[in-house]
Amino acid sequence: MIPSILPTYSRAPLSFEKGEGSWLVTQDGARYLDLGAGIAVNALGHAHPALVQALTEQANRLWHVSNLYQIPQQQALADRLVAATFADTVFFTNSGTEACELAVKMARKHFFDAGQPERVEIITFSGSFHGRSSAGIAAAGGEKLTKGFGPLLPGFVHLEFGDHDALHAAISERTAAIMIEPVQGEGGIRTVPDQCLKGLRDLCDQHGILLILDEVQCGVGRTGRLFAHEWAGITPDIMMVAKGIGGGFPLGAVLATEYAASGMTAGTHGSTYGGNPLGCAVGAAVMDIVDDPAFLAEVRTKAAGLRQRLEGLVAAHPEVFEEVRGTGLMLGLKCRVAPADVVRAGYAQHVLTVPAADNVVRLLPPLTITEDELAEAVARLDAAASALAAPEPA
């Protein structure tokens, strides 16, 4: 008999009833150090007082009115994001998947209205993840996401990650955009080098096409800058944001230049819940904290220390780990054993991590995690690795 919850998840045998900063607490009081942060969602940890206050105050006033009316909280957050980024305009969604849907529509509508309706193809890369909607899985193209869900939405050209020759050859009169994650999350914490992001920007400018960046996982301070592309000194035309922007409340956004968004006029897109007062009040509280040079500097300092500790961990357990990947507090341990085994060994040490493709375990702690907690986290990972490396009892 099928369970009452559709069985699409392979869940860990853990259940939490409370969160405190970087910790999750089970019903019986066991405390787990959370290096997953809800898959990079809880950017400010669990139950951050500023977010709790913002949500509670807004909940006591107004939850939802729909986008039939002006929403002051939405306007304030949009203004904040425009002021802090390359963007001229923002559309709010509830998730990264919804942001992907709009980014695809926006790019195609731009060229349709520009008199180039043949420009519908969007170039994407192996290992990418852009959500689980029809457009999202078609964009990523991997069999794990697409098998059994055909016919797939057409108009995507899939290339191998890092194949520059194939990229140049793939651009044609049908190309509308290139879409890429500056740091692949689900794909195994694979970072696009700064020079490659600069090259992508130049290539798009050369051919008059749009650059779409998916910063759903790597954005909102995760890499030590407000957005990851800032490290390369470039700007996209369209950017997808979610996860950290809501700090745990469902919130996403598409940020765009006026040029890229030129085709999106009244009636071309909508969302019942997107940009509701509750979500935007929390998003504004997140931005108050994360969009601060001092806060981001602390993230970079903590990230450097964590990486150094992880390099030591890899050196101490070469039979378990191969290398450290990533940037900021978006790091990965490339494993010589099954990542699921490392994650399970972590459960026994009360430390939570997240598996990814390419034999990688992701470390995505809250940006507010302390130095002492990072030291404790690596100590627990060390114990987990030692348990994995220990010989089986006779």
Steps between C-alpha positions, in 0.01 A plus 500: 500500500633842409575719804305817569810702403594430138818288525730716287759554775748260655493652846752461779370336820509836678233745608558837661267710709716804568782700346745731675756680285724230348333217694196280451339324795300177495198430718715311750744791527784372282686788335637484145745749352341605171741536206216475249284797602198360320715473183640855525161645598549591867767758421466657844451175686192378680261738679713809445340765723492770231316267261263379770420860588444602136273204435303539822445873460386459141282198583316711756422761235448340157586167336371502144319729258621370157665709232172666409609777735806696595712319762728742688719222643558367148588844369746556785679169440511554123650844553758349736601231250522746211719731707732215601540330161523539122123471467246761392194293585393201712221243483432302818428128503465236770794281395802458278303273269249778435787742444636268231163493325494877477865532398436271203182684403667839539792414273276365224248782526782755476602376157143445382420864569832603346393347168715187533245229588738230376727564800354248745793273587666519840842341550550309826766271644542147633465469875268798518186516711229757435207354691253221433236668288459405134724788395749433780558134418510571127760767564723270706445203272648231725340157483448487876270801471334434165449123472131417471385860468504543123429656266739765631461870437712577192737789451795403720850416378698290748879523507770340711609714794825676406501414127588841352524380140154345513361820649629718218375250242152481658415868462280561198232732371256305722687567826324722750709452813761311696383381843748387765556472876817684608546213745315177428333370813321176419767434236770462763623847607666574167609863474509686170839679499486879498669518159234266358216716635671800342529304177131412509409866549722600205358221285142607571584861419675397180199305374227724642355230726406501868694363796280334762660415833339252737604618847224316683752303708820707475345846551404714800841504668574130463840556331600803706362752254133594478491307171762261366545669162640807676829313548549503121411868466222431251124543496230280347193613307268277701561334838302238688497528881330301778601286800703741719299810406212381720712358778262204522180668384406399142621789285669533164560769243609573146724805471551652156619799305242719331635376164452131581156553654369717217250241382339439838199730495169482687345156471809315378576337837353477848498332838227473759734477799821646360611815680244470779538725806625220725774381268621847412510612863729207578706558185557860602623384841741258331635779281543728801750250636663341195540814289762637737872508411596411857272195503632380164859552618424273797364236261824513302710472815302203628509338157880524483532338841256224414677423175834473679351258752341296222830477313643352817207259520564381144870453576416300811254271320625445143312170486170686552550843341670620183478880498322812622294697247306823487520851634375691802267293716398293198755221525513138396700193599576281201479147638670171421205322661129541436387848613192344659732300727672819614165667565379199702825485697442866578161421647669278755720797599201738504622708205283558192633525143343478155593260218551616141601361164859421400562314828483820704365582845387862533571724796257794499491626859309807612700813421467585870680186619774579753870414482458265797210324327707459183780342702247269665351414160835393356577299814173313452575444131840367603332251734259400223788443258690296758196279546473450125869416468502257793520132397184294531493290818579133444 
